Amino acid sequence: MTEQPENDKTEERKEKEVGPRRPLLRSRDDRKIWGVAGGLAEHVGFNPTLVRIFFVVTLFFGGAGLLAYLVLAVALPEDDGTGQPVPESVWSRLGKVVLVCVLVAVGVFLAAGLAVVSAWVTATGHGTVIAIAVIVFGLGLVAAAFAGDIRRRIVPLLVVAGIVLGIPAAAVAAADIHIDESVGQRTYTPTVAADIPADGYRLGTGQLIVDLRRLPWKNGQAIPVSAHLGIGQMIVSVPPNVCIDGDVHGKAGELISGGQVTHGVDPDIDQGSPLSDAPTLKINAEIQFGQMLITDEAPDQIDTRGVDYDHHQQEEDIQRQVCGR
C-alpha cells in the first residue's frame, strides 16, 4: 500500500505538540547542581546550557537569578524518573521556600561582609592571605570533581566563596589602594607648629579631625601639613583669614577644599600658590574612599549640622580675596 499524504488532522496534531514537552520539574538526569536549569530546558524544549548562562548573567544584575534559582530548587518537585513529580506536600514546599529566602538573605549579608573583609585585608597590605584562600578554594573545586554526588553541594559554595573573596581583592589591587590598619576616630589640635608631625597625620578607617585654628598664624608664614586617610571622613579646620594652598586628591568620594567641591572617581583639587601675604596652609592631603573637608568651619559644626554647601560657596569667594587669586 502506498503511503498516504498527511491530512489536516495530522497538521493539527503537530501544531498541538508545539510548546512545553513535559511538566515543569527539576531534572533528575540533566543537572549540575539541583536540576533547575535542566528541568526548565526540558519543559520548554530549550538548550539547557543557555538556561544556565542566563542564570549566571543575572547574578550581575542584583542577584535576582540566584534567588529565582534557589526558590525554584525547592518550589519545583523533582522528576521521579518517569516524568512525574516525586510526592511532596504543598506546605512542605512552602516552608522550604521561606527557609531559602531567609538563608539567601543571610548568605548575601555574609557575602557582603566577606567582600568588605577581603578588600580591607588587601588594602592593608595582606593580600597574600586572600590569594592563598582563593587558591585553596580552587584546589577544593578540583578535589570536588572526584567527590561524586556530594560535589553538587560543595561546588556552588566553593565557587561563590572564591568569587566573593577574589573580586574585591583584585579590584583593590588594580586600583593600587593602600590604607593603614588603624581604625577609629582621631582628633588633633596642635597649638604650635612644632606639634605637627613631620610624617603627617594618618588613619586607616574612621574619622580624622585636624583642628588648626589654635595655631599662631602670622602674615607671610606658611605651615606645611600632610594628612592621609584610608576610608571615612577627614576634616581639617583653619581660621577664615588663612589661605589654603591645597593639593588634595582621592580614589573615590567627595573633596571640599577652600570652598571648592569635587566628587566622583579620582577627584582632585589643586588650588595653586597664593599671591598675597596672608598666612598660608600648605596642605598635602589624600583619601582613598570617603569625604575630605578643608574649611574654616569648626569640626563640631560639621558633625552637628552636616556639610553646609551654601557656606562653602561663600568660603570660595573669601579664599580668593585672602589668597589674592
Buried (B, 14 or more C-beta within 10 A) or exposed (E): EEEEEEEEEEEEEEEEEEEEEBBBBBBBEBBBBBBBBBBBBBBEEBEBEEBBEBBEEBBEEEBEBBBBBBBBBBBBBBBEEEEEBEEEEEEEBEEBBEEBBEEBEEBEEEBEEBBEBBBBBBBBEEBEEBBEBBEEBBEBBEEBEEEEEEBBEBBBEBBBBBBBBBBBBBBBBEBEBBBBEBBEEBEBBBEEBEEBEEEBBBBBBBBBBBBBBEBEBEEEBEBBBBBBBBBBBBBBBBBEEBBBBBBBBBBBBBBBBBBBBBEEEEBEBEBEEBEBEBBBBBBBBBBBBBBBBBBBBEBEBBEEEEBBEEBBEEBBEBBEEBBEB
